[in-house]
Amino acid sequence: KKDKTDRFLFLSAMTPAKGADVALSIAKEMNLKIDFAGLGGSTSVAIEQESKINPNIRYLGEVTEEQKISLYQNTKALIFPTGVHGNWVEGFGLVTIEAMSCGTPVITWNNGAMPEIVVNNQTGFICNNMEDLRNAIINIDNIRPENCRNRVEENFTYQVMAKKYIRLYKKLLDGKSW
């Protein structure tokens, strides 16, 4: 979707491992309009309390699949600073694929699988520090929604991924390394 709102989104478990505290901190610092959705966790209390005094911050808690799709379609970008504290390695990050499939860019941390999913400066931004995170937020309108959608269609549909797994399994069965 090309007509996005001016709101950002954090959708994941509300924990420091997923970067919920960093998303809250940067939202307050930059006066961002942001929605927090997902499983409660150690950071959810702080987010919920902040949402009561800051009209730009909304705490939605767990959302349905329909609500999640609507959030992805309408948000300016997904902020997903997973592993920012060095205490978590993101193995895949399904929320990033879901967001990009809706044409929504992703602002994430240089952690785990994130550089394999998000193409820096094309489908979002890979951040190494807080200054990168601030710059990503400022420059998010430079990312074209169709780049995000195309990335998913070319690399992450179930058909494409199944073919890649079959190729890999055949290599392994033939005694070749991947």
C-alpha positions, -999 to +999 in steps of 0.1 A: +000+000+000+014+034-010-008+056+011+007+051+046-002+069+078+024+089+097+026+062+124+054+037+130+049+002+143+066-021+168+051-056+165+068-083+186+071-095+221+075-064+244+109-074+257+144-059+256+156-089+235+133-077+208+142-041+213+108-029+227+126-006+252+147+010+224+116+015+202+099+032+231+130+054+239+135+065+203+098+072+199+099+095+229+131+111+219+120+118+183+083+125+192+072+097+169+036+085+165+039+047+171+018+017+178+030-011+200+014-045+193+023-080+203+028-103+233+032-087+267+066-088+283+089-070+307+087-038+287+049-038+282+042-020+315+064+009+306+048+011+271+013+010+285+021+037+311+037+059+285+006+055+262-015+070+290+004+102+291+018+105+255-009+107+228+016+097+201+022+063+217-005+036+215-003+003+233-025-023+215-014-055+231-020-087+212-038-082+179-057-105+156-043-115+122-067-090+105-056-062+128-019-071+122-024-069+084-041-036+087-013-023+109+014-034+084-005-020+054-010+014+070+021+020+090+050+042+078+076+015+088+082-014+112+107-005+139+123-038+149+156-033+168+159-069+178+191-079+195+201-043+201+214-052+236+234-082+223+214-107+242+194-122+214+202-134+179+172-132+156+170-165+137+145-153+111+121-125+120+088-133+105+074-099+113+099-083+089+087-105+060+050-098+069+057-061+070+075-061+037+048-082+020+025-053+028+048-028+012+061-016+046+098-009+050+117-023+080+141-005+104+161-031+122+193-039+139+223-056+123+216-088+140+211-125+131+191-129+099+181-093+095+208-084+069+196-114+048+160-102+049+162-064+048+182-049+019+198-018+034+186+015+017+162-005-005+136-023+017+145-006+049+175+001+070+200-020+089+212-001+119+245-005+138+240+022+164+214+047+177+225+074+152+218+049+124+184+044+139+176+081+140+188+085+104+167+056+093+136+071+108+143+105+092+150+089+058+122+062+057+102+080+030+131+072+006+121+035+006+096+026-021+068+002-009+071-018-042+107-026-033+096-042-001+068-063-018+091-074-046+118-086-022+093-109-005+079-122-038+113-129-051+128-145-020+103-154+007+071-169-007+064-205+003+070-216-033+104-199-036+115-211-002+104-247-008+124-247-041+155-234-022+151-260+005+148-288-021+180-276-039+198-275-006+186-310+005+197-324-029+232-308-024+235-323+010+223-357-001+249-356-029+276-349-003+282-313-012+283-285+013+259-256+011 
